[in-house]
Amino acid sequence: MIEKIFKAYDVRATYPNPLNEESAWKVGHATAQFLKRSRQNVAPDQKLKREDTIVVGRDMRPHSPDLAKALIDGIRSVGMNVVDVGMIDTSFIYFAINHLDAVGGVQTTASHNPIQYNGFKISGPKAKPIGAASGLDDIKRIASQLRVGQTGLKGGYEEMDLWGPYRQHVLKFLDLKRTVRVVVDGTNGMAGKMVPAVFGGVPKLAITPILFEITGSFTHDPNPLVEANLTMLKEEMKLQQPDLGVSFDGDADRCIFLDEQGRSIGCDLITALLARDFLKMPANKGSTIVYDLRSSHVVPDEVKAAGGVPRRDRVGHAFMKKTLAETKAVFGGELSGHFYFRDNFYADSGAIAFARVLSVLSQQSGPLSALIDPLKRYAQTGEVNFQVEDKDGKIRELADAYKTGSVDYLDGITIEFKDWWFNVRKSNTEPLLRLNLEAKSRELMQQKFGEIKKVLGEPVHGH
């Protein structure tokens, strides 16, 4: 059973089968053992204030309280202490680990998956992500050998409300020069709690909430990257005529922005917009900006134009966070809507991304589209999925067909020509290849897309 619930970056599965209270206890016990052992690698000057404490939080799914409780029992059975921070958005756990200087933390969530899913996102000291290559495989190995039972050990337990310090931390990133009106879709998820708790009562900020009720089910799927899930938000925007619209995902660590006309904005364009904003602050002059390699070339263009250093990276938060920390980058963005901030412990935060976009918009009198439209310099296909059984064979075929371009294998295959480029990556979990292609003109983009379809076949819809 344990094999089935561990993924590349987190633990995630359907409840109660294969993920249930018994497996949650094992994950808790194994995580605590792993974090207890990993303390030996901490240099003496890096000693943590609470090296025997793990922070636990949970989202609003109906089974999250029971799973979090079983997880906590498992952690305490190793003799480690638990600080339970209650029902929170996922970015809150990264803040809490650093605020308390704990050895790590676990958020009980299945992010944007449907309501029958649940899982655990595990972080180490300083909220470093723990993925397959950085400890999750070890945790899986320990968990698969466990039997639930009494160990004779029992760590301490306390509940802590950190919403006050969290609000203070996030609002350091908000600086409104004029009133901004926004419609926010909370998708019946954690934004329904986080947005009022953090942004409620802020001067010059007028929020119209929709789907802020936490009901234990989702009115629409809590994945704002799927255009169909933005319908209710667009309808409400027609009524309210706000400056912008925002939709959060289920655990509120990602958000998608819509301009005043109700058009959704690619996250790479938001990365370009915020990169420019961060680089014009005197303290960040010449800083690095990290972006995922599916992003539009407008991102490195804008970073260079603002005097920064663009750094392209592999997709996935484990890679992004690591590169941000290594390069001391001020900011990073992924096409999936994860935005990372140096002054947020290099962690991603939906709340801080929301605060920065509001701040940038408030600095000028024009609409959001006037900031975004000039960034739409290239024609993009968006991410297109193809069903392919022999993924490696197809990638070799592409490399051969386009060998006159410049080729790299940082993440899948990227091939660049003067006027167009594309990246093809393998899905971790399905027999799919994912294509992103961009060109200097719409005609060229369509022509090259047609060519590549001859190699990859017809796209799969609904992914």
Disulfide bonds with the S-S distance in Angstrom:
none
